[in-house]
Amino acid sequence: MTAVLGFMLIYGGATMGLSMLLLLSGLDIVTAFSAVIATVNNIGPGLGEVGPSGNFGGLNPFQLSVLSFAMLLGRLELLSVLVLFSSHFWRK
């Protein structure tokens, strides 16, 4: 039960944090949130600028790098990528 709750909190925190980065870079809330959800879950188009009638081509390089990191988190699984950032993993 604790492991599932931990994963849900990490997933929610990563989604909110990446969405906030996109919001601070100038995207609207619908585009930012749906772009992060689409890239973390690898589900295809989002809403707004990245919706079915648009694409990711109109985003600036910073926004694309944030979404690329989100895609890596989704493809490689959240916990395995976040372990790479822990100091305990690199001590040996």
C-alpha positions as a Markdown table, in Angstrom:
| # | Residue | x | y | z |
|---|---|---|---|---|
| 1 | Met | 0.0 | 0.0 | 0.0 |
| 2 | Thr | 2.8 | 2.4 | 0.8 |
| 3 | Ala | 4.7 | 1.6 | -2.4 |
| 4 | Val | 1.6 | 2.4 | -4.5 |
| 5 | Leu | 1.0 | 5.6 | -2.6 |
| 6 | Gly | 4.6 | 6.6 | -3.1 |
| 7 | Phe | 4.4 | 5.9 | -6.8 |
| 8 | Met | 1.2 | 8.0 | -7.1 |
| 9 | Leu | 2.8 | 10.9 | -5.2 |
| 10 | Ile | 5.9 | 10.8 | -7.4 |
| 11 | Tyr | 3.8 | 10.6 | -10.6 |
| 12 | Gly | 1.6 | 13.5 | -9.4 |
| 13 | Gly | 4.5 | 15.6 | -8.3 |
| 14 | Ala | 6.4 | 15.0 | -11.6 |
| 15 | Thr | 3.3 | 15.9 | -13.6 |
| 16 | Met | 2.6 | 19.1 | -11.6 |
| 17 | Gly | 6.3 | 20.1 | -11.6 |
| 18 | Leu | 6.7 | 19.7 | -15.3 |
| 19 | Ser | 3.4 | 21.4 | -16.0 |
| 20 | Met | 4.5 | 24.4 | -13.8 |
| 21 | Leu | 7.7 | 24.7 | -15.8 |
| 22 | Leu | 5.7 | 24.8 | -19.0 |
| 23 | Leu | 3.3 | 27.4 | -17.5 |
| 24 | Leu | 6.2 | 29.6 | -16.5 |
| 25 | Ser | 7.6 | 29.4 | -20.0 |
| 26 | Gly | 4.4 | 30.9 | -21.4 |
| 27 | Leu | 2.0 | 28.1 | -22.4 |
| 28 | Asp | -1.6 | 28.1 | -21.4 |
| 29 | Ile | -2.8 | 25.7 | -18.7 |
| 30 | Val | -4.7 | 23.3 | -21.0 |
| 31 | Thr | -1.7 | 23.0 | -23.4 |
| 32 | Ala | 0.9 | 22.7 | -20.6 |
| 33 | Phe | -1.0 | 20.0 | -18.6 |
| 34 | Ser | -2.2 | 18.0 | -21.5 |
| 35 | Ala | 1.3 | 18.0 | -23.2 |
| 36 | Val | 2.9 | 16.7 | -20.0 |
| 37 | Ile | 0.2 | 14.0 | -19.7 |
| 38 | Ala | 0.6 | 13.0 | -23.3 |
| 39 | Thr | 4.4 | 12.7 | -23.1 |
| 40 | Val | 4.6 | 11.0 | -19.8 |
| 41 | Asn | 2.0 | 8.4 | -20.7 |
| 42 | Asn | 2.9 | 8.2 | -24.4 |
| 43 | Ile | -0.7 | 8.6 | -25.4 |
| 44 | Gly | -0.5 | 10.8 | -28.5 |
| 45 | Pro | -1.8 | 14.3 | -29.0 |
| 46 | Gly | -2.9 | 16.5 | -26.1 |
| 47 | Leu | -5.2 | 19.5 | -26.1 |
| 48 | Gly | -4.7 | 23.1 | -27.1 |
| 49 | Glu | -1.7 | 23.9 | -29.2 |
| 50 | Val | -0.5 | 20.2 | -29.1 |
| 51 | Gly | -4.0 | 18.9 | -29.9 |
| 52 | Pro | -5.2 | 16.9 | -32.9 |
| 53 | Ser | -5.2 | 19.9 | -35.2 |
| 54 | Gly | -1.8 | 21.1 | -34.0 |
| 55 | Asn | 1.6 | 19.6 | -33.1 |
| 56 | Phe | 4.7 | 20.1 | -30.9 |
| 57 | Gly | 6.5 | 22.1 | -33.7 |
| 58 | Gly | 5.3 | 25.5 | -32.3 |
| 59 | Leu | 7.0 | 25.1 | -29.0 |
| 60 | Asn | 10.3 | 26.7 | -28.1 |
| 61 | Pro | 13.5 | 24.7 | -27.3 |
| 62 | Phe | 13.1 | 25.0 | -23.5 |
| 63 | Gln | 9.5 | 23.6 | -23.7 |
| 64 | Leu | 10.6 | 20.8 | -26.0 |
| 65 | Ser | 13.4 | 19.8 | -23.6 |
| 66 | Val | 11.0 | 19.7 | -20.7 |
| 67 | Leu | 8.7 | 17.5 | -22.7 |
| 68 | Ser | 11.6 | 15.3 | -23.8 |
| 69 | Phe | 12.5 | 14.8 | -20.2 |
| 70 | Ala | 8.8 | 14.0 | -19.5 |
| 71 | Met | 8.9 | 11.4 | -22.2 |
| 72 | Leu | 12.0 | 9.8 | -20.8 |
| 73 | Leu | 10.3 | 9.6 | -17.4 |
| 74 | Gly | 7.4 | 7.9 | -19.0 |
| 75 | Arg | 9.3 | 5.5 | -21.2 |
| 76 | Leu | 11.9 | 4.5 | -18.6 |
| 77 | Glu | 9.5 | 4.5 | -15.7 |
| 78 | Leu | 9.5 | 7.2 | -13.0 |
| 79 | Leu | 11.2 | 5.4 | -10.2 |
| 80 | Ser | 14.1 | 4.0 | -12.3 |
| 81 | Val | 14.9 | 7.4 | -13.6 |
| 82 | Leu | 14.6 | 9.1 | -10.2 |
| 83 | Val | 16.9 | 6.5 | -8.7 |
| 84 | Leu | 19.7 | 7.8 | -11.0 |
| 85 | Phe | 19.4 | 11.1 | -9.2 |
| 86 | Ser | 19.8 | 9.7 | -5.7 |
| 87 | Ser | 23.2 | 9.8 | -4.0 |
| 88 | His | 22.7 | 6.3 | -2.4 |
| 89 | Phe | 22.7 | 4.7 | -5.9 |
| 90 | Trp | 26.1 | 6.1 | -6.8 |
| 91 | Arg | 27.9 | 5.4 | -3.5 |
| 92 | Lys | 29.4 | 2.1 | -4.5 |
